[in-house]
Amino acid sequence: MEPFLATLGYFVMAIVIVVLGLVIFEWLTRQYKDWEEVKQGNQAVAMSIAGKIIGICIVLSFAIYHSFTVWDTLIWGAYGVVLQMIAYLLFELFTRKFSVETKLKENNTAVGIITMGVSIGLAFVIGASIT
């Protein structure tokens, strides 16, 4: 029975971390509200959100694999979310010729794809560094 309870605990923790991560990411976004844009069919924002969700889950999967307790996983998961946010802000900073946030609001799917790729790619790097 213990493995079933552990799985349930990790599942609940993952849902909480993903939701909290998305709420914090939404606070970082000043030009639009993520779910309003998705409701209006903005595919670029949807891809960006999908990348964030997948990225957070990748980090959590590495954390679960390498941690000994749920608390270790929680700490590494939270740290991974923070690093994902830093990566997003750096991505915005390094694209000096245009604003990522503005292009996502304009439904620029090319920027949405790249944003998703950055989130997923860096999640593997962050996750692999968890030991």
N, C-alpha and C positions, 0 to 999 in steps of 0.2 A: 504493500500500500504506500510505502514511503516514496518510491519513484513517481507515483501518480501525483502525490501531494507536492513533491518538488517541481514537477512539470507544471502543475497548476500555479505554484508560486512564481516560477520564472515567467509564465505566460501573463499573469496579472501584472507583474513588475514591468514587463516589456510594454504592455498596453499603457501603463501609467507613464513610463519614460517617453514613449512615442508621443502621447498626447501632450505632455508637458513640453517636450521639445518643439512640437508644432506651435503651441501657444507662444513660446518664447520667440520662435522664428517669426511669428505673426507680429509680435511687438517690434521686432527689428525692421519690419517692412513698413515704410511710412507712406508710400504712394497709393497703396491699395490694400484691401482685405482679401486674403487668400481664398476663402470659401465663397465670397461674393463673386470673385473673378471666375472661379470654377463653375459656379451656378450659371454664369453668363456664357460659359463655353470657352473660356480662355485656356487653350491647350498648353501654352507655354508655362503658365503658372501651374497647371496640373502636372506637367512634367517635372517642374522644379519641386513641387510638394512630393511627388512620387520618389524623386531622388533622395529627398530628405528622409522620408519614411524608410526606404530601402537602406540608406546609409546608416541610420540609427540602428536598424535591425541587424545589419552586418556587424557593427561594433558590439552590439549586445550578444550576438551569437559567439563571437570570439571571447567576450567576457564570461559567458556561461561556460564555455569549453575550458577556459584557463583558471577559473576561480574555484575556490573551495567552498564558499558559502554564498548564500543569496546576497548578503551584505557586500561581499567583494564584488559581485556582479553589479549591484546597484551603484557602487562607487565608480567602477570602471565605466559603466554605462553612462552615468552622469558626466564623467570626465570626457568621454567620447562625444557626447552631445555638445559640450562646451567647445571641444576642438572642431567639430563640424561647423559650429557658428563662427568661430574664428576663420575657418576656411572660406565660408560664404562671404564674410566681410572683406577678407583679403582678395577674393575673386572680384568683388565690386571695386576695390581699390586699384587692382592691377589692370582693369579694363578702363583705362583713362579716356579712350576715344568715345565711349558711350557709357551710360548708366545701365547696369544689368537690371536693376529694379524698373527703370523706365521701359526698357525693351520687353521685359516680361509683361508689364501692364499693357503694352501695345500688342501683345500676343505674338511676339517674335519667336516662332517655334525653334529656330536655330539657336537662339540664346537659351531657350528652355532645355533643349537637348544637351547643350554644353554644361548648363547648370546641373542637370541631372547627372551627367558624367563626372563632374567635379565631386559631387556629393558621394556617389557610389565609389569612385576610384579612391578618394581619400579615406573613405570608410575602411577599405581593405588595408590601407597603410596603417591607419590608426588601430584597427583590430589586430593586425599582425604584430604590432608592437606591444600588445598586452601579453605579459608573461607572468 
